[in-house]
Amino acid sequence: MNYHNPQIAEIYDVANPLAEDGRFYLALAGSRPGSVLDLGCGTGTLCCALAEQGHRVTGVDPAAAMLAVARRKPHAEQVEWVESSSQRFRSGRHFNQIVMTGHAFQCMLNDPETLAVLETMLVHLNEGGKIAFETRNPRIDWAAEWNGRRRLIRMPSGEEVVETLEITGEDGEFISLQTSYRFAQATLTTNSTLRFASQEHLEALITRTGLAVRDLFGDWEAGAFDTARSREIICVAERAG
């Protein structure tokens, strides 16, 4: 997904307000102020909500266009914004909670990339802290659900944008898709590939990093993960041992 395009960043922000997933991560952070690292923070909706609750927040994203939107939000001045990939991010700071939301974890398309993100989490995690992220359950037929999906997005200016998804490829764990945004006078098109790793493989990678799964949820109400039915694989982990 070309989130480096300012227009696409603006559309993403409007199309993805704080919802049940954001509220889950807010509740996970708790009401007592702490330190939170949001990797792949996008347009900063969760970061700013966490800052509003009194948390000390660092938001990391590789796309300058996404961070430009984030910096205009209420409470953005309370957040430290860093332009970096999650794999390469390094800081002298440590955090009580580290999250990766918006299914950004699925943009890691191989084990080395995934392990690099988990290593970033591990080296920045306080003793007693936790990490959390989600990925979609590969048992669901996402390609069938998504192919041809259309939705109308109304921009703050009043302009209407029609978003259309088209599946362009399926190969084992991977689904490739094209997303089109049709304006009145033009159409923007972007392509992306997502990885749908199994629960077992995710847990093996987490363990290999030196972390241990504490909770595994299947929905945003913290229901238990069900391999056959759950749509989400929501991992909460901590340092092993």
N, C-alpha and C positions, 0 to 999 in steps of 0.2 A: 504494500500500500504506500502510495507516494505522499506521506504526511509532511514532506518538505515543501509541498505546494501550499502557499498561504490560503488559497480558496478552499482546498480540501480540508485544511486544518480548521477553518471557520465552520465548514459544514459538519465535520466530525463533532465539534463542540456542541453545536445546536442539536444534533441527532443523538447525543449521548449525555443527557443530564444526569444528576445524581439519582440513582435508582436503587433497587433492592441489593445489588452487589455492593454498591458504595456504602449503603447503610450497614451491610454485614461487616465490612472492614472498619467502619467507624465504631461499631459496637465491640469489635475485636480489640481495638486500641484502648477502649475503656474510657471512663470519665476522668481518671486521674492523669494529669499532664505528664507526658513522656516524650521520648524521641522516636520519630518515625522516618524511615527511608522508603520512598516510593520510586521503584525502578520502572522505567517506561511510563512515566506519569502523564504523558499526553498533554492535554490542555489544562491540567492541574485542578480539575473539579474536586477530586478527593483530597488532594493536598490542602486546598484552601478550606475545605470543610473540617479537616483535622486541625488546621491552624486556628480556625474559629473556636474549636473546642479547647484550645490552650496547649496543644501539642507543639513541640519543636520539630519542624518538618523540613526535609530535604527532598526535592523532586528532581529526578534525573530523566532526561529524554534525549535521543540523538537528533531530533528534528527541531531546528531553530524556529520554524513556523509554528509548531505546537506550543513551544515555550513562550513565543510572542503573545499568543492568545492567553496563556496562563497568567502572564504578568499583568494583564489588564483586569483580572478578577478581584472582587472584594477579598481582603485578607492576603492577597498575593505578596504584599510587602513584608509579611511575617514569615515567608517561605524562602529558603535558599534554593535557587534554581541552578541546575548544572546541565550544560549541553554535553552529553556523553552517551555512548552505548552502555548498556548494563554490564556487558562482559568486561569492559575496560575501566569502568568507574573505580576509583580508589580515593579514599579520604582517610585522614587521621582520626575521624570520628567513629563512634560506635553507637548503635541504636537499640532501643528496646523492642522495636517491631520493624520488620522489613517486608514490604509487600510488592507484588507485581500483579496488576489488575488488568481488566479489559481484555482478557485472553491474550495479552502480550507474550505470555510464556510460549504460546504456540508458534510464534515467529522464529523460535530457535529450531532450526531445521535439521540438526544433527546432534549427536551426543556431546562432541567437544564444545559446541556453543552452549548447550544446556548446562553442562558441567561448569563452564566458565561463569555463567550467571549464578549458579548455586554457590560457587566459590566466592563470588562477590558478596553474596548474602552472608556466608559463613564468616568471612574475615571482618565484616562490619557489625556483627551481632554481639550485643552485650551478653554477659553471662546471665542466664535466666530469661533471655529474650526469645522471641519467636519470629519465624518467617511464615508468610502465607501467600499463596497464589492459586489460580484456578486454570484448568484446561477443560476442554469439552470431552465428554465420554465418547470414545470411538465406536461404541456399540450403537449409537444413534445414527440414522442415515441422514447426515447433515447435507450431503450433496442433493438429495431428493428434496429436502426441506428448502434449501436455498435457491436452487436453480429457477430462474425466472422471477424471483421475489422482487416486488416493487413496493416502495413506500414514498409518501410525499413528505418532504421536509420544508417547513416554512421558516425562512430566514428572518432575523430581526428587522430587516428592511421591508419585509412583506413579500419579497420575492419567493416564489415556490420552486423547489428543486425536486425532480423525480429521481430517486435512487433505484437502480436496477442491478441485480446480481445475475451473473451467468457463470456456471461451472465450466471451466476450460480443460480440466484434467483431474483424474483420480489415479493414484498409484500407491497402493499399500496404505501407509500411514498418512499420506499426503493428499490434500485437496487444493487445487489451484482454481482461482476465480478471478473474474473481471468485474469490476464495479464501475458503473457509469452514472454520472451526475448530469442530468439534462436540465439546463437553464432555458429561458425563453429564447436566447440567441446563440447558445453554444452548448457543447457537451464535453465534459471532462471524463477521461477514462483512465483507470489505474488497475494494475494487476498485482496479485499477491498469492502466496502459497503458505498454507498452514499445516502444521504437524499435529496429528492426533495420536499421541503415545498412549499406551495402555497403562492402567493403574499399576500393574506389576513392574513395568519398565520404569515408570516414574519413581516408584518406591526404591527400586534398585539404584537408580542414579542418586537419589537423596542420601541413601545409606552410604554409597561410595564416596560422597563428598564429606562425610563426617557429621551428618545431620540424622535425625531420627523423626519419623512421622509421629506426631502426637494425636492428631485428629484427622479424619478423612470424611468430608461431608459430600452429600450428593445434591444439595440445593441450598438456596440462600436463607432458608429457615433453619439451617444447621441439622437437617435430616441426615440419617446415616446413608453412606454411599451404597447404592445397589448396582452391581455390575451390569445387570440387564436393563434397568429402567432409568437410572439417574442420568440427567442431562449434563451435570457438571461433575468434575473431580476437583474438589476444593481441599487443598493440602495445607495443614498447619503443622509446622515442624520446629524442632529445637535442636540444640547441640546434643550429639549422642553422648551417652554416659552420664 
